[in-house]
Structure formats: C-alpha cells, structure tokens
Amino acid sequence: MPSFFYRGHLPDLVDYNQHHWQYDLRFLLPYCIAALILTVVCLFIAPKLSNRLIRRHSVRLYALASLVLIFAVAAASDVVNIVWLTNGMFYGGGVATYIRFLAVGLPLAITSAVFAAFIERWPTRVHN
C-alpha cells in the first residue's frame, strides 16, 4: 500500500498492538503535514496567483490554479523522494496513476476554489 510511511521496519501485529499510539502517530503525522501544505496551496496561494495573472475573479480559474499547484506539489514530493531519500519511490509512473491523482485532486481543487471565492466575497465590514 503506498504511504508516506516507508522508513524503518514495518510493524507486525504484535508490535502494533504493543505500541498502538506510536505507530498511529507515525502514520498520521506525514498526512497531516501534507494536508496542511495542500490547504495553504489551495486556499491562499492559488487565488493570489490567479488574481496576479488575470484580474478577473473566477471559481474556474481558482480551481485550475489549485489543480496545477497540486500537481506541482506532488511532482516536488516525487523529486524529493528520488533525490534525497534512500530507496525513494516514484509514484508518477503511468497514466493510471495520473487518472487516480486527478480523481482525488480535482474535487479538492474545486472545493477549495469555491471556498476561496466565498471567503473573498465575504463582507469584511462590521455593522454597528
């Protein structure tokens, strides 16, 4: 199963049951970091980049910028895995990988674009 967790030995059932919280944290922490990176990219960087390139505010443009940046983050992650990590893995090997990635990335890009557009149009004035 592809995962961020591939360093060190993989636990067997006895190890996992003895150190349940330790292994749960080891598996969960990298996903939390990845979620934080994608949140910042999709909610803050993509709308700013879109507004700089084209002055028009559009959910479609935000979604496209988010999707391109999601692919860029995934490509950077693969480069780091190959170049700096021992026995690194490259996940972007075939067309099926990109189709699965698009199936995950497109809803994320659309949702974040709608949310960013909603936040941008939210009234900032406080009524007295």
N, C-alpha and C positions, 0 to 999 in steps of 0.2 A: 504494500500500500504506500503510495507516495505521501511523504510527510516532510515537515521541516526537521523532524527528529530523526537523525541518522548517525549521530556521533556517539561513540562508545558502544557498549554492548546493549542489545535489545533485551528487555527484561522477559523472563519467563513468568508463568502464572504465580509461582511461589514468591519470586522477587516482587512482583507487582502487588500481591496481597500483603506482603510484609511492609512495603514502603509505598502504600497507595497514594498518599498526598504528594510525595516527592515525584513520582512518575507522572501523576496528573499535571503537576506544575511544569515539569519538563516538557510535556507535550503541549500544554496550553499556552505557555508564555510566548513562543515564537508566533503563534497565530494571533495573539493579542497585539504584538508589535506590528505584524503585517496588516491587521485591521486598522490600527492607528495610522499607519502610513497611507493606506488607501483612503481612509476618511479625510485626512488632510489634503491629499491629492485631489480627490473628487469634489470636496465641498469648498475648498478655498483656492487651490492653485488653478484648477480647470476654469472656473468662472473668471478669475482675474486674467488668465491668459486669453480667454475668449474675448473679454472686453478690450484687451490691448490690441488684439489682431483686428477685430471688427467691432465697431462701436455699437452694433445692434445687440440687444439682449434677447437671446433666444434659447429656449429649452433644448432644441435640437443641436444647436451649436455647443451648449454646455455638455450635452451627452456625448457628442463626438469628441470634444476635447478630453472629457473624462475617460472615454474608451481608449483613445490614443495614449494618454498618460498611464492608464492601467497596463497596456501592453508594454510601454516603456519601463515601468517598474518591474514587470515580470522579466523583461529582457535583461535589465540590470541585475536582477536576482540570479538569473542563469549565468551571467558573466562572472559574478562574484563566486558562485558555486564552482565554476570551472577553473577560474584563475587562482583564487586564494585558498580554497578549502581542499584538503587532501581527500582524494576519492570523491570529488564533487560530481553531481549528477546534472545532466542537461535534460530538462523536461520538454523542451520545444522541438521534439524530433520529427513529428509527422503532422499531416493535415488533420487527423483525428484529434490531436492534442489542441490545435488551434480552434477547432469547432467546439470542443468542450470548454475551452477557455472563453470563447465568445458567448457560449450559453451561460456562463457564470458572470462574465464581465459586462455584458450588455444590460441585464436587469440592474446591476449595480450602478452603471453609468446613467441609465435613465432615471432611476430613483434618486440618485444624488443630484442630477440636473434639475429635476422637479423641486427637490428640497432647496437647492441653492437659489433657484428662481423665486421660490416662495419667500425665503429669507431676505432676498434682495428687495422684494416689493413690500415687505412688512413695514408698516408705518413706524417711524422712529420717534415721532413727536409724542410727548406725554400730554394728555388732555387734563387741564386743571379744572 
